[in-house]
Amino acid sequence: MTLNATDRRIVQILQGGLPLVPAPYARVASDLVIPEGELLARLQAMKDCGVIRRIAAAPNHYKLGMIANGMTVWDVDDASLTTLGVQIGSLAYVTHCYERPRALPDWPYNLFAMVHGTSREAVAEKRAEITEILGEALKSCDILYSTRILKKTGLRLKNRG
């Protein structure tokens, strides 16, 4: 897909994030002087062809009071992995949940879930809840606490040339 001038303006406006208003797409469409439906259709077209991978919130958890953030890692029975991953990923306090290949013998974990809390104790309580959900499929686990925020950026146009 080749981006036209309108598509480039959409990306440029969205680089700063969606406006924090009740109808953010309507506001962006108004700023662009195009109908909201056209904006949504253009975004979907850019997503469909891979220009945009996804549109999602990228909050700063520290500013939200979530100062203890831990990547919980789990060695789960492969036969149960998909079902359990869906359950863990649907928990309100889990923002990322995905399967990764094990790197044996040093790294036996195949399920990862990012857990956020206001303290390490709160994260440990959430980890205990996940442990119960995983039940007998769980072989081992660990938690890796964040020490800093990694680079987070929104939508950006790549320079080509």
C-alpha positions as CSV (number, residue, x, y, z in Angstrom):
1,M,0.0,0.0,0.0
2,T,1.3,3.4,-0.9
3,L,0.3,6.1,1.6
4,N,-1.4,9.2,0.1
5,A,-1.3,12.6,1.6
6,T,-4.4,12.0,3.8
7,D,-3.0,8.7,5.1
8,R,0.3,10.4,6.0
9,R,-1.6,13.1,7.8
10,I,-3.6,10.5,9.7
11,V,-0.3,8.8,10.8
12,Q,1.3,12.1,11.7
13,I,-1.7,13.2,13.9
14,L,-1.8,9.8,15.6
15,Q,1.9,9.8,16.3
16,G,1.1,11.8,19.4
17,G,-1.6,9.4,20.5
18,L,-5.4,9.5,20.4
19,P,-6.9,12.6,22.1
20,L,-8.2,11.9,25.5
21,V,-11.9,12.7,24.8
22,P,-15.0,10.6,24.7
23,A,-15.0,10.2,20.9
24,P,-11.3,10.3,19.9
25,Y,-11.7,9.1,16.3
26,A,-14.4,11.7,15.7
27,R,-12.1,14.4,17.0
28,V,-9.2,13.2,14.7
29,A,-11.6,13.0,11.7
30,S,-12.8,16.5,12.5
31,D,-9.2,17.8,12.6
32,L,-8.5,16.1,9.3
33,V,-11.8,17.5,7.8
34,I,-12.9,14.0,6.7
35,P,-15.9,11.8,7.9
36,E,-15.2,9.6,10.9
37,G,-16.1,6.5,8.8
38,E,-13.5,7.4,6.2
39,L,-10.9,7.7,9.0
40,L,-11.8,4.3,10.4
41,A,-11.8,2.7,6.9
42,R,-8.4,4.2,6.1
43,L,-7.0,2.9,9.4
44,Q,-8.4,-0.5,8.8
45,A,-6.9,-0.6,5.2
46,M,-3.5,0.4,6.7
47,K,-3.9,-2.4,9.3
48,D,-5.0,-5.0,6.7
49,C,-1.9,-4.4,4.5
50,G,0.6,-4.2,7.4
51,V,1.3,-0.5,7.4
52,I,-0.1,-0.4,10.9
53,R,0.3,-3.5,13.1
54,R,-2.2,-2.6,15.8
55,I,-3.8,0.3,17.6
56,A,-3.6,-0.1,21.4
57,A,-3.1,1.8,24.6
58,A,0.5,2.0,25.9
59,P,0.1,3.4,29.4
60,N,3.0,4.4,31.7
61,H,2.2,2.0,34.5
62,Y,4.5,3.9,36.9
63,K,2.4,7.1,36.5
64,L,-0.7,5.0,37.1
65,G,0.7,3.9,40.5
66,M,1.7,0.5,39.3
67,I,5.2,0.6,40.5
68,A,5.8,-3.1,40.8
69,N,5.7,-4.8,37.4
70,G,6.8,-8.4,37.0
71,M,7.1,-10.7,34.0
72,T,5.9,-13.9,35.5
73,V,7.3,-16.9,33.6
74,W,5.7,-20.4,33.8
75,D,6.7,-23.9,32.8
76,V,3.3,-25.3,31.8
77,D,2.3,-28.6,30.4
78,D,2.3,-28.2,26.6
79,A,-1.1,-29.9,26.2
80,S,-2.7,-27.3,28.4
81,L,-0.8,-24.3,27.3
82,T,-3.2,-22.7,24.9
83,T,-6.3,-23.0,27.1
84,L,-4.5,-21.8,30.2
85,G,-2.8,-18.9,28.3
86,V,-6.2,-17.6,27.2
87,Q,-7.4,-17.8,30.9
88,I,-4.3,-16.0,32.2
89,G,-4.4,-13.4,29.4
90,S,-8.0,-12.5,30.3
91,L,-7.1,-11.5,33.8
92,A,-7.6,-7.7,34.4
93,Y,-4.1,-7.3,35.9
94,V,-2.3,-9.1,33.0
95,T,-1.3,-6.8,30.2
96,H,0.8,-9.2,28.1
97,C,0.4,-13.0,27.9
98,Y,2.1,-15.1,25.3
99,E,3.8,-18.4,24.6
100,R,7.5,-18.6,24.0
101,P,9.7,-21.6,23.2
102,R,11.7,-23.1,26.0
103,A,15.5,-22.7,25.9
104,L,16.5,-25.9,27.7
105,P,18.3,-26.7,29.9
106,D,18.6,-23.1,31.3
107,W,15.2,-21.7,30.5
108,P,12.2,-24.1,31.0
109,Y,9.5,-21.5,30.7
110,N,6.9,-21.5,27.9
111,L,4.2,-19.1,29.2
112,F,4.8,-15.4,30.0
113,A,2.4,-13.0,31.7
114,M,3.2,-9.4,32.6
115,V,1.6,-8.6,36.0
116,H,1.2,-5.1,37.4
117,G,0.7,-4.0,41.0
118,T,1.1,-1.2,43.4
119,S,3.7,-3.2,45.3
120,R,5.7,-6.4,45.0
121,E,3.4,-7.9,47.6
122,A,0.4,-7.1,45.4
123,V,2.2,-8.7,42.4
124,A,3.0,-11.8,44.5
125,E,-0.7,-12.1,45.4
126,K,-1.6,-12.0,41.7
127,R,1.1,-14.5,41.0
128,A,-0.5,-16.8,43.6
129,E,-3.8,-16.5,41.8
130,I,-2.3,-17.5,38.5
131,T,-0.6,-20.4,40.2
132,E,-4.0,-21.7,41.3
133,I,-5.4,-21.3,37.8
134,L,-2.5,-23.3,36.3
135,G,-3.0,-26.1,38.8
136,E,-1.4,-29.4,38.0
137,A,-0.3,-28.2,34.6
138,L,2.3,-26.0,36.3
139,K,5.8,-27.5,36.6
140,S,7.8,-24.4,37.8
141,C,7.7,-20.6,37.7
142,D,9.7,-17.4,38.4
143,I,9.1,-13.7,38.3
144,L,11.3,-11.0,36.8
145,Y,10.6,-7.5,38.2
146,S,11.0,-4.4,36.0
147,T,13.7,-2.0,37.0
148,R,12.9,0.7,34.4
149,I,10.5,1.5,31.6
150,L,11.7,0.3,28.3
151,K,11.2,2.4,25.1
152,K,7.6,2.9,24.3
153,T,6.5,4.7,21.1
154,G,3.3,5.0,19.3
155,L,2.6,5.1,15.6
156,R,5.6,6.4,13.5
157,L,6.3,6.8,9.9
158,K,9.6,5.2,8.8
159,N,12.0,7.3,6.8
160,R,12.6,5.7,3.4
161,G,15.7,7.1,2.0
